[in-house]
Amino acid sequence: MTKIAFGGGCHWCTEAVFQSLKGVTKVEQGFVASVGAETAFSEAVIVHFNPKVMPLNVLTEIHLLTHKSTSNHSMREKYRSAVYVFSEEYYQEVLLILATLQLQFNVPIITKTLFFAGFKPSKEKFKDYYYNDPEKPFCKAFITPKLQFLLKTFTNYVIPRHRDN
């Protein structure tokens, strides 16, 4: 197992996306900080995964396609578009993955590759937000469409029990 962190949109949405994937063994929802200019905590998830089942490039592509990875909007402090890495090796690998994935986009990807510096978990009541009650209006409006996209675009990577959501 290895881990990587992703930030971009609401961590409730991000958590549900990664919880639905084969090879992902754990998703920690909360707030992540980096080093340098990115020390402020921003909504994110830490994803523990088996790279033999779920390749890092696929995880990264899913991340880019399930949040506004090309939009530099006013909420970027709270919703930093980033891939947080825990090693120099993954830093270099993610840079290469992002450069390769850029070819699929007509506009620049703004997602940053950053070193992980700290984590604050969400309150217990917010964990497993979608799968605890997918009928909540927020879930139906924002998370369900992401999961439908995931199922349509990455069907082979979705856990079978999540294919009905």
PyRosetta script that sets phi, psi and omega in degrees:
from pyrosetta import init, pose_from_sequence

init()
pose = pose_from_sequence("MTKIAFGGGCHWCTEAVFQSLKGVTKVEQGFVASVGAETAFSEAVIVHFNPKVMPLNVLTEIHLLTHKSTSNHSMREKYRSAVYVFSEEYYQEVLLILATLQLQFNVPIITKTLFFAGFKPSKEKFKDYYYNDPEKPFCKAFITPKLQFLLKTFTNYVIPRHRDN")
pose.set_psi(1, 149.7)
pose.set_omega(1, 174.9)
pose.set_phi(2, -140.5)
pose.set_psi(2, 175.8)
pose.set_omega(2, -179.9)
pose.set_phi(3, -143.3)
pose.set_psi(3, 156.2)
pose.set_omega(3, 177.9)
pose.set_phi(4, -152.4)
pose.set_psi(4, 157.3)
pose.set_omega(4, 178.7)
pose.set_phi(5, -120.0)
pose.set_psi(5, 146.3)
pose.set_omega(5, -179.6)
pose.set_phi(6, -129.1)
pose.set_psi(6, 136.6)
pose.set_omega(6, 174.1)
pose.set_phi(7, -133.2)
pose.set_psi(7, 149.1)
pose.set_omega(7, 178.6)
pose.set_phi(8, -179.5)
pose.set_psi(8, -56.3)
pose.set_omega(8, 178.7)
pose.set_phi(9, -122.3)
pose.set_psi(9, -159.1)
pose.set_omega(9, 178.9)
pose.set_phi(10, -58.5)
pose.set_psi(10, 134.0)
pose.set_omega(10, -178.3)
pose.set_phi(11, -70.8)
pose.set_psi(11, -17.4)
pose.set_omega(11, 173.1)
pose.set_phi(12, -65.9)
pose.set_psi(12, -43.2)
pose.set_omega(12, 179.0)
pose.set_phi(13, -67.1)
pose.set_psi(13, -48.0)
pose.set_omega(13, -177.3)
pose.set_phi(14, -61.8)
pose.set_psi(14, -41.1)
pose.set_omega(14, 179.0)
pose.set_phi(15, -58.7)
pose.set_psi(15, -49.5)
pose.set_omega(15, -177.2)
pose.set_phi(16, -62.1)
pose.set_psi(16, -40.1)
pose.set_omega(16, 179.3)
pose.set_phi(17, -59.0)
pose.set_psi(17, -51.9)
pose.set_omega(17, -175.6)
pose.set_phi(18, -74.7)
pose.set_psi(18, -27.6)
pose.set_omega(18, 175.2)
pose.set_phi(19, -65.9)
pose.set_psi(19, -19.9)
pose.set_omega(19, -176.1)
pose.set_phi(20, -87.9)
pose.set_psi(20, 0.1)
pose.set_omega(20, -171.0)
pose.set_phi(21, -103.5)
pose.set_psi(21, 140.9)
pose.set_omega(21, 172.5)
pose.set_phi(22, -62.2)
pose.set_psi(22, 145.5)
pose.set_omega(22, 177.0)
pose.set_phi(23, 83.3)
pose.set_psi(23, -9.9)
pose.set_omega(23, 176.3)
pose.set_phi(24, -92.7)
pose.set_psi(24, 120.0)
pose.set_omega(24, -175.2)
pose.set_phi(25, -98.7)
pose.set_psi(25, -21.0)
pose.set_omega(25, -178.0)
pose.set_phi(26, -160.6)
pose.set_psi(26, 140.8)
pose.set_omega(26, 174.4)
pose.set_phi(27, -128.0)
pose.set_psi(27, 120.0)
pose.set_omega(27, 178.3)
pose.set_phi(28, -102.1)
pose.set_psi(28, 117.7)
pose.set_omega(28, -178.3)
pose.set_phi(29, -93.4)
pose.set_psi(29, 137.3)
pose.set_omega(29, 177.8)
pose.set_phi(30, 171.6)
pose.set_psi(30, -137.3)
pose.set_omega(30, -175.4)
pose.set_phi(31, -131.9)
pose.set_psi(31, 133.8)
pose.set_omega(31, -176.9)
pose.set_phi(32, -120.2)
pose.set_psi(32, 144.1)
pose.set_omega(32, 174.8)
pose.set_phi(33, -122.0)
pose.set_psi(33, 156.2)
pose.set_omega(33, 177.7)
pose.set_phi(34, -119.3)
pose.set_psi(34, -158.7)
pose.set_omega(34, -179.6)
pose.set_phi(35, -110.2)
pose.set_psi(35, 172.5)
pose.set_omega(35, 176.9)
pose.set_phi(36, 67.5)
pose.set_psi(36, -129.9)
pose.set_omega(36, -176.9)
pose.set_phi(37, -76.1)
pose.set_psi(37, -9.8)
pose.set_omega(37, -174.6)
pose.set_phi(38, -108.0)
pose.set_psi(38, 40.2)
pose.set_omega(38, -176.7)
pose.set_phi(39, -80.9)
pose.set_psi(39, -18.0)
pose.set_omega(39, 178.6)
pose.set_phi(40, -66.0)
pose.set_psi(40, 139.7)
pose.set_omega(40, 178.0)
pose.set_phi(41, -72.1)
pose.set_psi(41, 138.9)
pose.set_omega(41, -177.4)
pose.set_phi(42, -134.9)
pose.set_psi(42, 148.7)
pose.set_omega(42, -178.8)
pose.set_phi(43, -58.7)
pose.set_psi(43, 133.6)
pose.set_omega(43, -176.9)
pose.set_phi(44, -166.4)
pose.set_psi(44, 175.0)
pose.set_omega(44, 174.8)
pose.set_phi(45, -133.7)
pose.set_psi(45, 148.0)
pose.set_omega(45, 170.4)
pose.set_phi(46, -100.9)
pose.set_psi(46, 125.6)
pose.set_omega(46, -177.1)
pose.set_phi(47, -109.4)
pose.set_psi(47, 120.3)
pose.set_omega(47, 174.6)
pose.set_phi(48, -96.7)
pose.set_psi(48, 127.1)
pose.set_omega(48, -173.0)
pose.set_phi(49, -148.4)
pose.set_psi(49, 161.8)
pose.set_omega(49, 175.3)
pose.set_phi(50, -100.5)
pose.set_psi(50, 108.3)
pose.set_omega(50, -176.3)
pose.set_phi(51, -65.1)
pose.set_psi(51, -14.7)
pose.set_omega(51, 175.9)
pose.set_phi(52, -77.6)
pose.set_psi(52, -22.5)
pose.set_omega(52, 178.8)
pose.set_phi(53, -100.7)
pose.set_psi(53, -40.6)
pose.set_omega(53, -178.1)
pose.set_phi(54, -126.4)
pose.set_psi(54, 97.4)
pose.set_omega(54, -178.4)
pose.set_phi(55, -63.9)
pose.set_psi(55, 146.5)
pose.set_omega(55, -180.0)
pose.set_phi(56, -58.4)
pose.set_psi(56, -37.9)
pose.set_omega(56, -179.5)
pose.set_phi(57, -65.0)
pose.set_psi(57, -34.7)
pose.set_omega(57, 177.9)
pose.set_phi(58, -71.3)
pose.set_psi(58, -43.4)
pose.set_omega(58, 176.2)
pose.set_phi(59, -56.6)
pose.set_psi(59, -44.3)
pose.set_omega(59, -178.3)
pose.set_phi(60, -67.1)
pose.set_psi(60, -41.8)
pose.set_omega(60, 177.4)
pose.set_phi(61, -61.8)
pose.set_psi(61, -45.0)
pose.set_omega(61, 177.7)
pose.set_phi(62, -58.8)
pose.set_psi(62, -43.6)
pose.set_omega(62, 178.4)
pose.set_phi(63, -58.9)
pose.set_psi(63, -47.9)
pose.set_omega(63, -178.4)
pose.set_phi(64, -62.5)
pose.set_psi(64, -36.3)
pose.set_omega(64, -175.3)
pose.set_phi(65, -86.4)
pose.set_psi(65, -7.4)
pose.set_omega(65, -178.7)
pose.set_phi(66, -113.7)
pose.set_psi(66, 15.0)
pose.set_omega(66, 168.9)
pose.set_phi(67, -150.5)
pose.set_psi(67, 173.1)
pose.set_omega(67, -176.8)
pose.set_phi(68, -80.5)
pose.set_psi(68, 77.3)
pose.set_omega(68, -175.1)
pose.set_phi(69, -78.6)
pose.set_psi(69, -2.6)
pose.set_omega(69, 178.2)
pose.set_phi(70, -120.0)
pose.set_psi(70, 7.3)
pose.set_omega(70, -174.5)
pose.set_phi(71, -113.4)
pose.set_psi(71, 119.4)
pose.set_omega(71, 178.8)
pose.set_phi(72, -97.4)
pose.set_psi(72, 73.5)
pose.set_omega(72, -174.6)
pose.set_phi(73, -86.6)
pose.set_psi(73, 175.4)
pose.set_omega(73, -173.6)
pose.set_phi(74, -68.7)
pose.set_psi(74, -13.7)
pose.set_omega(74, -178.2)
pose.set_phi(75, -99.2)
pose.set_psi(75, 18.1)
pose.set_omega(75, -176.5)
pose.set_phi(76, -65.9)
pose.set_psi(76, -21.5)
pose.set_omega(76, 175.4)
pose.set_phi(77, -66.7)
pose.set_psi(77, -43.8)
pose.set_omega(77, 179.6)
pose.set_phi(78, -78.0)
pose.set_psi(78, -35.5)
pose.set_omega(78, -176.9)
pose.set_phi(79, -119.8)
pose.set_psi(79, 64.4)
pose.set_omega(79, -179.0)
pose.set_phi(80, -64.4)
pose.set_psi(80, 129.9)
pose.set_omega(80, 176.8)
pose.set_phi(81, -84.8)
pose.set_psi(81, 106.5)
pose.set_omega(81, -173.1)
pose.set_phi(82, -155.3)
pose.set_psi(82, 155.9)
pose.set_omega(82, 166.4)
pose.set_phi(83, -115.6)
pose.set_psi(83, 118.4)
pose.set_omega(83, -178.7)
pose.set_phi(84, -99.0)
pose.set_psi(84, 125.7)
pose.set_omega(84, -176.6)
pose.set_phi(85, -110.7)
pose.set_psi(85, 157.4)
pose.set_omega(85, -177.5)
pose.set_phi(86, -109.0)
pose.set_psi(86, 1.5)
pose.set_omega(86, -179.4)
pose.set_phi(87, -152.9)
pose.set_psi(87, 158.1)
pose.set_omega(87, 176.3)
pose.set_phi(88, -63.1)
pose.set_psi(88, -37.6)
pose.set_omega(88, 179.3)
pose.set_phi(89, -58.9)
pose.set_psi(89, -48.1)
pose.set_omega(89, 179.1)
pose.set_phi(90, -69.3)
pose.set_psi(90, -31.3)
pose.set_omega(90, 176.8)
pose.set_phi(91, -58.0)
pose.set_psi(91, -50.6)
pose.set_omega(91, -179.8)
pose.set_phi(92, -64.7)
pose.set_psi(92, -40.5)
pose.set_omega(92, -179.9)
pose.set_phi(93, -64.4)
pose.set_psi(93, -43.6)
pose.set_omega(93, 179.8)
pose.set_phi(94, -65.8)
pose.set_psi(94, -39.6)
pose.set_omega(94, 176.2)
pose.set_phi(95, -56.9)
pose.set_psi(95, -43.9)
pose.set_omega(95, 179.0)
pose.set_phi(96, -66.6)
pose.set_psi(96, -42.6)
pose.set_omega(96, 178.5)
pose.set_phi(97, -60.9)
pose.set_psi(97, -46.6)
pose.set_omega(97, 179.9)
pose.set_phi(98, -62.9)
pose.set_psi(98, -40.0)
pose.set_omega(98, 178.3)
pose.set_phi(99, -63.8)
pose.set_psi(99, -39.7)
pose.set_omega(99, 178.3)
pose.set_phi(100, -68.0)
pose.set_psi(100, -44.0)
pose.set_omega(100, -179.3)
pose.set_phi(101, -68.3)
pose.set_psi(101, -25.9)
pose.set_omega(101, 178.6)
pose.set_phi(102, -55.2)
pose.set_psi(102, -29.4)
pose.set_omega(102, -179.6)
pose.set_phi(103, -62.8)
pose.set_psi(103, -21.1)
pose.set_omega(103, 179.1)
pose.set_phi(104, -83.9)
pose.set_psi(104, -9.7)
pose.set_omega(104, -174.2)
pose.set_phi(105, -110.5)
pose.set_psi(105, 145.1)
pose.set_omega(105, 177.6)
pose.set_phi(106, -86.1)
pose.set_psi(106, -15.5)
pose.set_omega(106, 179.4)
pose.set_phi(107, -126.7)
pose.set_psi(107, 160.7)
pose.set_omega(107, -177.5)
pose.set_phi(108, -63.5)
pose.set_psi(108, 138.9)
pose.set_omega(108, 171.4)
pose.set_phi(109, -76.4)
pose.set_psi(109, 131.6)
pose.set_omega(109, 179.3)
pose.set_phi(110, -97.6)
pose.set_psi(110, -3.7)
pose.set_omega(110, -177.6)
pose.set_phi(111, -60.0)
pose.set_psi(111, 128.5)
pose.set_omega(111, -178.4)
pose.set_phi(112, -96.4)
pose.set_psi(112, 151.0)
pose.set_omega(112, 170.6)
pose.set_phi(113, -102.1)
pose.set_psi(113, 118.4)
pose.set_omega(113, -173.6)
pose.set_phi(114, -131.2)
pose.set_psi(114, 153.6)
pose.set_omega(114, 174.4)
pose.set_phi(115, -82.7)
pose.set_psi(115, 134.7)
pose.set_omega(115, 177.5)
pose.set_phi(116, -67.7)
pose.set_psi(116, 133.5)
pose.set_omega(116, 178.8)
pose.set_phi(117, -124.1)
pose.set_psi(117, -27.7)
pose.set_omega(117, -177.5)
pose.set_phi(118, -168.5)
pose.set_psi(118, 160.6)
pose.set_omega(118, -177.5)
pose.set_phi(119, -142.6)
pose.set_psi(119, 135.9)
pose.set_omega(119, 171.2)
pose.set_phi(120, -122.5)
pose.set_psi(120, 116.6)
pose.set_omega(120, -178.9)
pose.set_phi(121, -69.4)
pose.set_psi(121, 153.0)
pose.set_omega(121, 173.8)
pose.set_phi(122, -68.3)
pose.set_psi(122, 162.7)
pose.set_omega(122, 173.9)
pose.set_phi(123, -63.0)
pose.set_psi(123, 148.1)
pose.set_omega(123, -176.5)
pose.set_phi(124, -53.4)
pose.set_psi(124, -37.9)
pose.set_omega(124, -176.4)
pose.set_phi(125, -65.8)
pose.set_psi(125, -16.7)
pose.set_omega(125, -179.8)
pose.set_phi(126, -98.3)
pose.set_psi(126, -9.4)
pose.set_omega(126, -179.1)
pose.set_phi(127, -73.7)
pose.set_psi(127, 147.6)
pose.set_omega(127, -175.1)
pose.set_phi(128, 54.1)
pose.set_psi(128, 38.6)
pose.set_omega(128, -171.6)
pose.set_phi(129, -53.6)
pose.set_psi(129, -52.6)
pose.set_omega(129, -177.4)
pose.set_phi(130, -69.5)
pose.set_psi(130, -50.8)
pose.set_omega(130, -173.0)
pose.set_phi(131, -72.8)
pose.set_psi(131, -13.4)
pose.set_omega(131, 172.8)
pose.set_phi(132, -78.6)
pose.set_psi(132, -27.5)
pose.set_omega(132, 179.7)
pose.set_phi(133, -163.3)
pose.set_psi(133, 78.8)
pose.set_omega(133, -177.6)
pose.set_phi(134, -67.7)
pose.set_psi(134, -7.4)
pose.set_omega(134, -179.9)
pose.set_phi(135, -87.4)
pose.set_psi(135, -5.4)
pose.set_omega(135, 177.0)
pose.set_phi(136, -58.1)
pose.set_psi(136, 142.9)
pose.set_omega(136, 179.6)
pose.set_phi(137, -53.7)
pose.set_psi(137, -41.8)
pose.set_omega(137, 178.9)
pose.set_phi(138, -60.7)
pose.set_psi(138, -44.8)
pose.set_omega(138, -179.4)
pose.set_phi(139, -60.7)
pose.set_psi(139, -47.7)
pose.set_omega(139, -178.1)
pose.set_phi(140, -64.4)
pose.set_psi(140, -37.0)
pose.set_omega(140, -176.7)
pose.set_phi(141, -79.0)
pose.set_psi(141, -36.9)
pose.set_omega(141, -171.0)
pose.set_phi(142, -116.0)
pose.set_psi(142, -37.5)
pose.set_omega(142, -174.1)
pose.set_phi(143, -88.5)
pose.set_psi(143, -45.1)
pose.set_omega(143, -179.1)
pose.set_phi(144, -54.6)
pose.set_psi(144, -44.6)
pose.set_omega(144, 177.5)
pose.set_phi(145, -60.0)
pose.set_psi(145, -36.1)
pose.set_omega(145, 177.5)
pose.set_phi(146, -65.5)
pose.set_psi(146, -40.3)
pose.set_omega(146, -179.9)
pose.set_phi(147, -70.7)
pose.set_psi(147, -34.2)
pose.set_omega(147, 175.4)
pose.set_phi(148, -65.7)
pose.set_psi(148, -41.6)
pose.set_omega(148, 175.3)
pose.set_phi(149, -61.2)
pose.set_psi(149, -45.5)
pose.set_omega(149, 179.3)
pose.set_phi(150, -57.3)
pose.set_psi(150, -47.1)
pose.set_omega(150, -179.2)
pose.set_phi(151, -63.8)
pose.set_psi(151, -40.6)
pose.set_omega(151, -179.2)
pose.set_phi(152, -70.1)
pose.set_psi(152, -40.3)
pose.set_omega(152, -172.0)
pose.set_phi(153, -93.9)
pose.set_psi(153, -29.9)
pose.set_omega(153, -175.1)
pose.set_phi(154, -128.7)
pose.set_psi(154, 40.6)
pose.set_omega(154, -174.1)
pose.set_phi(155, -48.9)
pose.set_psi(155, -44.2)
pose.set_omega(155, -176.3)
pose.set_phi(156, -66.6)
pose.set_psi(156, -14.3)
pose.set_omega(156, -179.4)
pose.set_phi(157, -102.0)
pose.set_psi(157, -4.9)
pose.set_omega(157, -178.3)
pose.set_phi(158, -86.4)
pose.set_psi(158, 135.7)
pose.set_omega(158, 177.5)
pose.set_phi(159, -62.4)
pose.set_psi(159, 131.4)
pose.set_omega(159, -177.0)
pose.set_phi(160, -50.9)
pose.set_psi(160, -40.7)
pose.set_omega(160, -177.9)
pose.set_phi(161, -66.6)
pose.set_psi(161, -16.2)
pose.set_omega(161, 179.4)
pose.set_phi(162, -96.8)
pose.set_psi(162, 0.9)
pose.set_omega(162, -177.0)
pose.set_phi(163, -75.3)
pose.set_psi(163, -15.2)
pose.set_omega(163, -179.7)
pose.set_phi(164, -91.0)
pose.set_psi(164, -5.8)
pose.set_omega(164, -176.9)
pose.set_phi(165, -86.7)
pose.dump_pdb("model.pdb")
